């Protein structure tokens, strides 16, 4: 169902969210020497490169320009062997669904054992306060199922995963080399700091807020202050900024206050996402 869902979001949701500054994706480019990203409408997928190994974080939409934009950054889809999946929504897993272009058919997926229950049909993904069920996601890629707190290595790259239920029941975030935290749809970064992600898309907003508080505590207990990278609203290097409003949820139906003047009016409009910018500009953090 990834093609239908991707097309629906581009055509319908683009009108629904115009002017609200709910989605503030990074353009295609580099955060630093290790992390690069691609913009797919309102979402970002990421690549972590170290010692000639590139790991992909989330597989994005079933997106027609993915190969093109990967080429801008020097990434070859055929060389991607490992994809960390934060959760199963189609804007994070679409490129490996069975109806996709199969750019990553040789890649192994790493996904939480609880999240995998959506893929097997044991659980159904619900949004809009449980009123709407999303279609079953199907993929033929081999999977590695992960537990909360599991630590593993991929070709010298250390990866630690934390369970943060709420947006989905098995959502994971990934801490890479103790320096980069890829948070998927757990944190929404506004002008005045981070909130729990969009209310209408969560399985349970109370659980999501509790997960944020627990995640912050784990980081502070270990005196970690990683670069925190979100799926839809950019990145920050400030733990204080990222968790500033962890007890509040972003309202997806209202124009955001304070309003970010740099947020796109229509985040599905990609005319400012160009190859020239991708190759020449570093992507700025959210807390400027």
C-alpha positions, 0 to 999 in steps of 0.5 A: 500500500506504500504507493497509494499512501505516498500519493495520498499524502502528497495530494491531500495532506499537503493541502491540510497542513499548509501554513501550520508549520507542523512539518519542517523537514531538512533539505537534502544535504549534510549535517556533518561528515558522518550524517547526511539526509534526504528530504522526501516531502515532509520527511527525512531519511538519514545515512550514517557513514564511517570507515567506508560503511553507510547505514541507513536510518529509516526507509522513507516513502515509496518515493520516486526521486530517492535514487536521484537524491541519493546520487546527489550525496554520493550514496548508491542504493545497491551498497546499502546493506543495513537499515535501522527502522524506527517504526513502521509508518509508510513515511519511514518504511515505504521504500522497502515495502513489497510494492516499492521499487526495491532499491534496497532488496539486498538490505537487512532491516533492524526493527523492534520486536514489538514494532514487528507485530504490526508487520505480522498483522498481530497488531493494527496501527491506529491513529486519530485517537484510535478511530482510523486503522492504517493498512498492513505493511508488508516487506520481504527484506530479512529482519533482525528483531531488537529488544529495548536497550540492545547494543550491537555493532555493524562493521565497527559502528556501535548502535544502541536502541531504546524503546519509546512507545507512544507514537507506535507501540514498538517505536525505537530510537537509535544512539549511534557511537554514543554521539548521534540519536535518531529519534524518528517520530518521538520528538517534534522541535518547535521554535521554543524547544521539543515536544512530544510528536503530533497528537493525531498520529499517536497510539497513546499521547500519555505514553508518548510523553512518559517515553520522552521523560524516560529517554531524557533521564537515561541520557542525563544519567549517563551524561550523554548530550548527543546530536538529536535528529528528528524525522520531520523537524530537523536536529539540535545539539542541545538536550535542554532544547530537545526536551524543553516541553516533553510534557506537552504534545504538538497539536497537529490541527493548529498553526504552531505558536510561536510560529517558525518564520522559516517553516515552509508554507507547504512542506510538500513543495520541494522546489527549494531542495536542489542538488546545488544546495545539497552539495554546498550547504551544511544543514543548520540546527534548529536551536539557533 
